[in-house]
Every structure is written in C-alpha cells, then in structure tokens.
Amino acid sequence: MDRFIKRIQGGLLAASMLLAVAVIPVQTAAADEGGSQPSAGASSYAGVVINEAYLSGGSKGAAYKNKFVELYNTTDKDIDLTGSSLQYRSSAGTGAANSSADLAGTIKSKGYYLVKAGSNGDNGADLPAADVDATGLNASGTKGTLLFAATTDKLSPATGDTTANAQIVDALGYGATNTFEKAAATAPTSNTDVKSLDRTNGVDTNDNSKDFTLSATITPGKANVTDGGSQPNPDPGTQPSEDKTIAEIQGDGDTSPYVDKTVTTKGVVTATYPDGGFNGYTIQTPATGGDVNLATHKASDGLFVYDGTNTRNLKAGDYVEVSGKVSEYYGLTELNATKATKLNDKVADPTPAKVAFPANDTQRESLESMLVAPQGDYTVSDVYNTNKYGEVGLAAAKTPFLNPTVKGLKGDAKTGAAYQAEVDRLESESVTLDDGSSRNFLDTKYPDNANTPLPYLSNDRPVRVGEKVTFDKPVVFDYRNNSWRFQPTTRLTGDNAKDVQPVTFSNTRTDTPDLKTVGGDVKLGTFNVLNYFSTTADETGCSTKNAYVDRAGNPVTAKNCDVRGAWDKTNMERQRAKIVKAINKLGADVVSLEEIENSAKAASVVPDSFKGNRRDYALSTLVDALNAEAGAGTWAYVPSPKTLPALDTEDVIRTAFIYKPAKVATVGETHILTDSDAFNGKNGYEHGRQPDAQAFKAAGAADSNAFLVVANHFKSKGSASNEQNQDPGDGSGNADYTRQAQADALLKFTDSVRSELGLEKVFLVGDFNAYYAEKPIQKIVGAGYTDLSEQVSEKTGKYTYAYTVTDDKGNTNGGVGSLDHIFANAAALKDVTGADIWNINSVESVALEYSRYNYNAKNLYVADQFRASDHDPVVVGLKTEASQQPGGNGGEQPSGQQPNKPNKPGQGSVSGNGNGNAGSNAGTNANAGANGQSGANGPAASSGALSKTGAAIGGIVLAVVVILGIGFASMRMAHRRRH
C-alpha cells in the first residue's frame, strides 16, 4: 500500500475533524477530558478481551442469523463477569453508549464467552448456544465502537484512544469511528462483505488496527482462524523459498516486490527486541552503511524480522539466515520468519549510515530498518506521549514546530503562505525518537507497564521541548504508527538508560525568568494555574469512579465532578506546592491568575470562619501558601467587587489578581464585565470567563501614575455547541466566532473603565486561547495594542503553550505557540523595560505534574516549579514614575519588606468598594493590610488615601474618600481542555 495512503488512513480521524492542520489535545493535566489518566475499575476483569466480532448477522449472504461478540479469557484463572457489560456506541457518537448488555456468569480460563446480539434479517444459520442473549445490542456492520466495560452503567468515553480509561476493560473501534484503541481496525466494506473482526492468538497490544484482522472464517465460541492479517505465521510448505538479498526484498519503492512470497536472506543482527511488543530483530547486509549517498542509494540494506521464537537467542553481531513470508505491516516491510539459523561465516559488520534526515519518503524508504548515525540538527518538539508510549517528537531542525496559526491563517490572502510554510515543515522535518517498544505505560489492564520505569524522562536530565538532541549511539530507522522513527537497538527503559539510551538532551531549564532582561522597578505577570481548587473532589461526595487514579488505584484528580483539580487534600497540597514555587520565583509584583476556583459556586467548600467574599476563598488559600514561603505580608489578593456577574453566568473557574503590597498599591475598585453575551454564553456564544479590570500604581506614586490591567480567559478551542462556533477551517479551532466577539467586548469594556478612571496606560493580560495570527488577537493588535509575548517569542523562540499539530498527509508532532499574552497600549508601552516567557510548564512532560503522582515506577513529582501548570507564565518589567521621585521605590525590594514605613494592622491599599487589600490569613478576616495581618475592612493607607469601609469585624467605620486610580488586571482565554 502506498505510504501516503497509509498515513491518511492512520490519521483519518484527526484529518476529518481538524482539517488540514489542527490542534489536537495533547498536553493536559487534571482537567483533561478523556483518557490520558487511568481511572478505578477494570482490574477485576483484566485479561478478558474482545476476541471476535461478527456484525452482519441476518444480511444477504450472512453466515449466521444474528450478530455476535465473543470474549476470550487470556488468563490462567476463571473470571466472574458479574458487574460488567458489553456496550456499543455509534461511529460519530460522543455521548453515552447507544446500547448495552449486562454480563453475568463466569468465563473460564482460556475460555470463550459468546454474546448473541441483534440481527439485520433472516439470512444465515442459528448461532450456537450463547452465554448472554442481547439482541438489543445491534452494532453497525461497518463502523462503530464496542466496549467491554467494568460497569453496567452506560459509558461516555472521550473520543480517540480509550486505553487509559480504566472503566473500559477492552475496546474495539472499527471502520470510520471516532473511538478506538490507538487506531481503528479495518472493517468489512458492507453488510454483504461477510467477515468477522478477529483477534490473532488473543494478543492485545492496545492497537485495534494491528490486533484485529478480517476473516471469512467465522468461529463463534471457538479459536479464531486467521485468513491473513497483522502478522500471520505462514505454513512453510505452501510455497518454495527464493534466495534474495535484503535490498532485493526491500525494493526501490515503499512496498516490497515480494509481498506474500516466501524468501530466504542473510544479514547481520543490528538490533533485538525480545520484549516490549516488537517481538523481532533487524538484520542488515554485511559491510553496508557508512557514508551513504541518498541520491544514489535506492534500496534499503536493512530488514525487520518478526520472530518471537528466536529473538531472545540472538544478539547484535550475529550473522543469520532467515526464511519466511514477506509482508508490509502498516508501512514497515518485514519478514515473518519461520526459520532462523546462526551462521559461522566471518563477515564485515554493517556500519551506521551517516546521513542527515532524508528530505522525502523515497530517500527514507532507502534507509528503512538500517542502522543510522543521524547527522545535523535535531530539536525536541513534543514530549506529551513520553509518559504514555515512551516516545519523543523531534524536528530535524534548529527549532521546534510552530502551531501554524502563530504565523498565518489557512487560505488567507495575506498570511496563508506563512501558515502553509509551517505546515510543510512537518512533512520535511518530523521524526519520532522511540523506545523500541509498543507498550502503553498508562494502560491499567497491564500493571507491569506502569511498573516499568519510564524511558528518557528524569528530573536531573530533563527532556523539554526546544532542547537540542545529540545522538551518542546508532539507532535503527523504521516506520511504525504512521511515522518515521529512530529506535534504540534494544528496548529502552529507565533501568537500562545508561547503556541503551541513544541520545542526550541539552538542559534549557532556568531557576527564574530572565529578570535582567525584564528590568523595571515593578513587574507584571500572568499565569494560568491549571484548575487550582481549594475544594477537593472528595469533599463534594464525588464517586471514586470519577477519579483519575495512580498505578495503585489511589485517586489523584477529579474527573466529571462538580469541581476540578485535586481529588483530596494531599494531592491539592502537591499541586499548590508547585504553583507557589513558580509564583514566588517569577519575580512579579502583580500577577493575574487564570483557572483558579470560583468559590462562590455551590459545590465549593468555604469554612464559616472565612469572613471575606465567598468567591475569594480559594484565592486566599493560595495567598496564605505564598506568604508561608515568601514571608508574612509579601503577597495580598485583590478582593472581589460588590458588582459581580450573575452567578449562573460565571464559570467554576475565574481570573484573579495577587500583588506585593510593598511594591504596588491598588487604585479604585475592581471592575468586572457583567453584561456581555459573548462572555455570558448567550445568543449563540459559548461561555467564557468575564474580564476583570484593576488599577495599580507603584507604592508611593501618585494615583495619576496608575496603570490599568485587565485579566482575561477567553473560550477554549475544545468544543462548539452550535454551527456558528464550529472550526471555520482556517486553523483557528472551535469557538473562534465566540473569541472574536469576546475580543470586541473586551476592547469596549476596557475603554469604558479606562475612561471612567481617567487613565492612559492599559495592559490586557491572560489566556486568550488564540495564537498570534488568529482573528481575536489581530482585533486587539488592530486596536493599537502591542503583543509583548509575541515580541519575546520572535527574539527568543519561547512560547507559552505546546499542542499537537497535524498536516493533511498524516504527519503529526508537537507545535509551540502562545495562547497567553500581555498586550500594552501605546501609553503603557513607553514604560515597558523588557519581557520574558518563563518556560517551566508547557515544554515539560506531563509526567512531572502533581496529577501524575505515582503513575509510574519512576515517580517524577518534585515540589518545584517545573510542570506546575500546562501554560507558561509571562512577566513584563515597568519603569514607573515612583522610581524617578525622591522617596519612591527606585528598585527591587526584598520579598516581604516594605520600602517605606509599614502600615498598621488592618490597613491596606485604597479600594473604591470599601475593601482593603485581602491578606494572607484565610479563615480569619478577609482583608489583610499591607503587612499581611488580618484586617477588618479597615482604612487603606498604602496609597495615601482612605478607602470606603465595608462591614467591619472588630474594625472602625471611617469616612470615605474616593480617589481616581488606574486599574490593573489580567485576562486569559478558556483553557483548551475546558469551556
């Protein structure tokens, strides 16, 4: 089969859903919707697999009148199926299963269990006696998904790969379906194409496309008979063997001229894979390789031999003669060996081919399964699947891939060429560094996988997007899972990395942002804190069935609960520890936060002792933790204003501001946009987080020198509830319609607040869920704002987010881009001294997150700043008027120290709604003064003016002086995982 067609088939779902290039949810965390983390449930049924599915029963020419699904017990013990079910969901379904049949009774060791399903008519013979009669289970004959579930409740799995969903014991996705294990199996072409989907020898590699083949021999309740298929063991007596060189077997195209023919060849073993799923070895013609000229080298001298019997008895350097049938296994030419003999002949070993990454598939084919020593530049571009499949996406270039809408929009007259240039890089530069294994480390059906230490990843030698790759050992170049790959010469794990790992990575970590470049006497930051909830899922009564669990079955994070984030206090504290490290090392004096719990929601747990605005409780706990590390009074939070959006229009997450009272003061009260359909999810718009505007000034400065900050979190790209919000086809993803309207509403709102406060300097900050060339961002730029984040990216190559990109040829890799931005208007830009993006999250493996604690034998969680979130913070330096005035803050102040005389307890910055600065002691009084002591809605003093007073607890009611100030706030778009 032509490799281009194979790629298209391998990437059909992504291509159909995401068009030419799209963002595929790739790096996530506790809030991932779908299956990147295992759940509790399937261990009781582990080892039972869907073995055969005959789904055209009753149709014209049918073998049997009824459809059936056959289960097989691969284990050495009988298994009680009570409490499990067999379910079916249509090929395009995204909700609950269409039909379900409860299972009962016992499936014997190495035995079969027959489920009699529905029928298309009266044709065909009667089935043998079934274990369960489930005629209501009427699956399509050509496309759909069968689920063997560890529950009798109908499941609603996320589309895509189901292998990490532990409520699903096994799944079979077939035909053009959106749900499967790794990739869908080939299905019958119609209901009159009378074949069953057969698993070969009960082997389950969690890849439907490999594990199932079509067979015209239909065997309900019996062992399958493979007619052809993934890796058959041919009868050596069926045809004579021909002696052929490896190059002759490979041929000069992408398909061997000897497919389905039995051949004998000789070669030197260059790599062995006795475990991990490959079950074979590579051989290469003696004395080949070295300085290969790809312009004249037409046929590969290497070959993969599928031979589970002899692999363990061979080692690199052995000279062997092998016989077997040639096949194309999903694009990889291989010999299915029936005989392998060690030879005593003395031959010259092959040497690694010293080649740069081949420019096209023709040249790549000429190296397939050969030993290579890659030359030229290679850069890490994707680490999302490293903790799942042990693979690292590489770009054969000096830079990682970009999400193409950073540069342009597909089809756009002005920017379309720039967009396409980024897309075209995938075809010419994308390659995967693999681990010599097909194992899924997150597959809960096979505990040994999680108990095997992960390859490549470590804390002292981190693997990060953007790092340079140096090849220290030769690798095998092959084609698997729809991509070209570099394989180590034997399976790599965390245990043998010192001897087997073929590469080293440059370490690009920094302990802080580049604060020297940032400069300024006041620093402004923005940070998405990845669903930080002080309310944990266990406090809400959420069932443990809705927990993502570690390898021991312990709940770690919430899934489909009324709250997000951590499951319990222990995991929440792990999450918070990383966030605290990140914020305290960021160097910022004002930080807008996104994805923090909106504690006003009913599910949130707020103690009676907390006297502040209920909405602020989670925020106050984070400030407490920050001050516990940085020193009392270092941080305070800006309390919610009196005027808020209707609670039913607010999300469970919100934006917020924290700041250092020693460095800055608030001016006036917070303003929140309350009446925008674009943010409130009305009249065809998707729901978003309402913008939050606050004015700040340097401590000691005049109110007239304040600057306004507006915090944002726009609607994500992840979903669309109506046609208007469907992906427009230009690469922007879902909900671009809403995000454009949100940009318009933001600009109008900002102008209104700025005018009301009489301010000139404005910063728009946060998670806008849009890349630079997309229309929402260009609306803001067109209104006279400068994107400081994009300026950093252009100078340094650093971006705030990493996400998978795919082209229309099926190439897939990781792409970087910034969803998080800090914009400055012309007046504010004059004060900007510098900016930086601190790459501590998006470029790191998700394995380091609190949400993956104890997922693998190599536990990578550390209470540091790395992978505190999935977005990177941005920080901007400002030179304020106060730094130029006698007695002003002329430079950096140590954390927690006041530049001037400390305020009295209970005194904070001016706040027009009567609230002082919210302080560090959650559970006491809400508003703490600049020295971090709990307040009583007392007078604000740090700005030199008195605030209105709120209801006092142990405080004094004072007169009101409302001052003109400048608001500072940050705003971020809805995280791609949520909406």
DANOR-V740584 format. One record per backbone hydrogen bond with DSSP energy under -1.0 kcal/mol. NH is the residue of the N-H (numbers start at 0). CO is the residue of the C=O. If there is no record, write none. Layout:
nh=<NH	NH>
co=<CO	CO>
//
This chain:
nh=<5	6	7	8	9	10	11	14	15	16	17	18	23	31	44	45	47	48	50	51	52	53	57	58	61	64	66	67	68	69	70	71	72	73	78	80	83	84	85	86	87	88	92	96	97	98	100	102	106	109	110	112	114	115	116	117	119	122	124	130	131	133	136	137	143	144	145	146	147	148	149	159	161	164	165	167	168	169	171	173	174	176	177	179	182	184	192	193	194	195	196	197	198	199	202	207	208	209	210	211	212	214	221	237	241	243	248	249	250	258	259	260	262	263	264	266	267	268	269	270	271	272	279	280	281	282	283	284	286	287	291	295	296	302	304	305	306	310	312	313	316	317	319	320	321	322	323	324	325	326	328	329	331	333	334	335	336	336	337	338	340	342	350	352	353	354	363	364	365	366	367	368	369	371	372	374	378	379	380	381	385	388	391	392	393	394	395	396	402	405	406	407	409	411	415	418	419	420	421	422	423	425	427	428	429	430	431	432	433	437	440	442	445	448	450	451	456	464	465	466	468	469	471	472	474	475	476	477	479	482	484	485	486	491	493	498	499	500	503	505	514	517	518	520	521	523	524	525	526	528	531	536	537	538	539	541	545	546	547	548	549	550	552	555	556	557	558	566	571	572	573	574	575	576	577	578	579	580	581	582	583	584	588	589	590	591	592	593	595	596	597	598	598	600	603	609	610	615	616	619	620	621	622	623	624	625	626	627	628	629	630	633	635	636	637	648	653	655	657	658	659	662	663	664	666	670	672	679	680	681	684	687	688	691	692	693	694	695	696	698	700	704	705	706	707	708	709	710	710	711	713	725	733	734	738	739	740	741	742	743	744	745	746	747	748	749	750	751	752	753	754	755	756	757	758	762	763	764	765	766	767	772	773	777	778	779	780	781	783	784	785	787	787	790	791	792	793	794	795	796	800	802	803	804	806	809	812	814	815	816	820	822	823	824	828	830	831	832	835	837	839	843	847	848	851	852	854	856	858	863	866	867	871	873	874	875	876	877	878	883	884	887	889	896	906	913	917	918	923	928	929	931	940	943	970	970	971	973	977>
co=<1	2	3	4	5	6	8	10	11	12	13	14	803	28	41	42	44	71	69	69	196	67	63	55	58	124	117	53	114	51	112	48	110	46	106	104	80	148	100	146	98	144	89	154	87	87	85	83	78	72	107	70	68	131	66	136	56	57	62	113	113	115	133	135	173	88	171	86	169	84	166	177	179	161	163	164	147	147	145	143	184	174	90	159	180	172	189	191	192	214	52	212	50	210	199	180	182	206	206	207	197	195	218	234	261	263	244	245	246	255	325	257	323	241	321	319	283	317	281	281	488	279	272	304	270	302	267	300	347	284	289	292	292	282	280	334	278	306	309	310	268	314	266	340	264	338	262	335	260	333	331	327	328	326	303	324	305	334	322	322	320	318	287	370	289	352	359	360	361	363	364	476	366	474	352	354	394	466	392	392	382	384	432	381	430	378	428	394	815	402	403	403	729	408	411	414	415	416	417	418	419	422	423	424	425	393	483	391	485	275	387	439	442	445	446	448	454	842	379	463	377	503	501	501	371	486	369	484	482	479	477	431	475	434	452	495	495	496	469	467	512	513	514	877	877	875	589	873	591	593	594	565	566	535	536	536	542	543	556	37	553	853	549	547	547	564	545	555	567	568	569	570	571	572	573	574	575	576	577	578	579	580	522	522	657	524	655	526	653	531	651	596	614	597	600	606	923	612	613	615	616	617	618	619	620	621	622	623	624	625	626	630	658	917	656	645	595	592	590	635	588	659	659	696	694	692	690	675	676	676	681	678	712	710	670	708	966	706	664	662	697	701	702	695	760	693	762	691	969	764	766	722	716	724	734	735	736	737	738	739	740	741	742	743	744	745	746	747	748	749	750	751	752	753	753	707	822	709	820	711	818	404	770	773	774	775	776	777	780	779	823	785	821	786	787	788	789	790	791	792	816	814	23	812	810	806	804	802	400	800	765	763	785	761	824	827	828	876	874	872	837	840	844	845	848	849	851	449	856	861	839	864	799	525	835	523	833	521	830	880	881	884	887	893	903	910	636	925	920	932	906	928	907	940	710	764	711	713	974>
//
